[in-house]
Amino acid sequence: MTRARKKLSNRFQSSLFLAKLLFYFNAAWWLLLGIIFVYQMVEDKNSWSSVMVSIFFVVMIASLIVGARIVSEREKWAFVLCIVIAVANILFSIFGFLDFLFVIAALFDLAILGSLYSLKGYYLTS
């Protein structure tokens, strides 16, 4: 690896770490939200709808974990997929239950988009 490539990769290391951390924190936040909302639905005896909502939460958590795993890949498809995951999570947060807890999830996703924007040069120089 040339010296220029080492400098380039070292320059983006903190941003990559921050993006991964935000993806994992957001996944943990969605897990907490899923536990809270599915528990409330089971308590209200909404069994079928609680199964559907729990599937939704599992898909959201899995997408965030996938984003955290691929964010360090130095490929354009990884960059685009991470942006799609963050934007989809923002849309689901805003158009789902408009609750303060989901606004926090949307703020996590906005922070993810900001960190991905700072990593744009990392993906474009590959």
C-alpha positions in Angstrom: 0.0 0.0 0.0 1.4 3.4 -0.9 2.0 6.1 1.5 -0.8 8.2 0.0 -3.3 5.4 0.3 -2.3 4.9 4.0 -2.9 8.6 4.7 -6.2 8.5 2.9 -7.4 5.5 4.9 -6.1 7.0 8.2 -7.9 10.2 7.5 -11.3 8.5 7.2 -10.8 6.1 10.1 -12.6 8.2 12.7 -15.5 8.9 10.4 -15.8 5.2 9.6 -15.8 4.4 13.3 -18.5 7.1 13.9 -20.7 5.8 11.1 -20.5 2.2 12.4 -21.1 3.4 15.9 -24.2 5.4 14.8 -25.5 2.4 12.9 -25.2 0.1 15.9 -26.6 2.7 18.3 -29.6 3.2 16.0 -30.1 -0.6 15.8 -30.0 -0.8 19.6 -32.5 2.1 19.7 -34.9 0.3 17.3 -34.5 -2.9 19.4 -35.6 -0.9 22.4 -38.5 0.6 20.5 -39.5 -2.8 19.2 -39.6 -4.3 22.7 -41.6 -1.4 24.0 -44.2 -1.3 21.2 -44.6 -5.1 20.8 -44.9 -5.5 24.5 -47.7 -2.9 24.6 -49.5 -4.6 21.7 -49.2 -8.1 23.3 -50.5 -6.6 26.6 -53.5 -5.2 24.7 -54.1 -8.7 23.1 -53.3 -7.6 19.5 -51.5 -10.8 18.8 -51.6 -10.8 14.9 -50.7 -7.2 14.6 -47.9 -7.6 17.1 -46.4 -10.3 15.0 -46.5 -8.0 11.9 -45.0 -5.1 13.9 -42.3 -7.3 15.3 -41.3 -8.4 11.8 -41.1 -4.8 10.8 -38.8 -4.0 13.7 -36.6 -7.1 13.0 -36.2 -5.9 9.3 -35.3 -2.4 10.5 -32.7 -3.7 13.0 -31.3 -6.1 10.4 -30.9 -3.4 7.8 -29.0 -1.2 10.3 -26.7 -4.0 11.2 -26.1 -4.7 7.6 -25.3 -1.0 7.1 -22.8 -1.1 10.0 -21.1 -4.2 8.5 -20.7 -2.8 5.0 -19.9 0.9 5.7 -16.2 0.2 5.7 -16.3 -1.5 2.3 -14.6 0.8 -0.1 -17.2 0.3 -2.9 -19.8 2.6 -4.4 -22.5 0.1 -3.9 -21.8 0.0 -0.1 -22.0 3.8 0.0 -25.3 3.9 -1.9 -26.8 1.0 0.2 -25.9 2.7 3.4 -27.5 6.0 2.2 -30.7 4.0 1.1 -30.8 2.3 4.6 -30.5 5.7 6.4 -33.1 7.4 4.2 -35.5 4.5 4.5 -35.2 4.6 8.2 -35.9 8.3 8.3 -39.0 7.8 6.2 -40.2 4.9 8.4 -39.5 7.0 11.5 -41.4 10.0 10.3 -44.4 8.3 8.5 -44.9 5.6 11.2 -46.0 6.5 14.6 -45.2 10.2 15.0 -43.8 9.9 18.5 -40.9 11.5 20.3 -39.1 8.1 20.4 -39.2 7.8 16.6 -38.0 11.4 16.2 -34.9 10.4 18.1 -34.5 7.5 15.7 -34.8 9.9 12.8 -32.1 12.1 14.4 -29.8 9.1 14.6 -30.4 8.5 10.9 -29.7 12.2 10.1 -26.4 11.8 12.0 -25.6 8.7 9.9 -26.3 10.6 6.7 -24.0 13.4 7.9 -21.2 11.0 8.7 -21.7 9.2 5.3 -21.5 12.6 3.6 -18.1 13.2 5.2 -17.0 9.8 3.9 -17.9 10.6 0.3 -14.3 11.0 -0.6 -13.4 7.6 0.9 -15.8 5.9 -1.5 -15.0 8.0 -4.6 -11.3 7.5 -4.5 -11.4 3.7 -4.6 
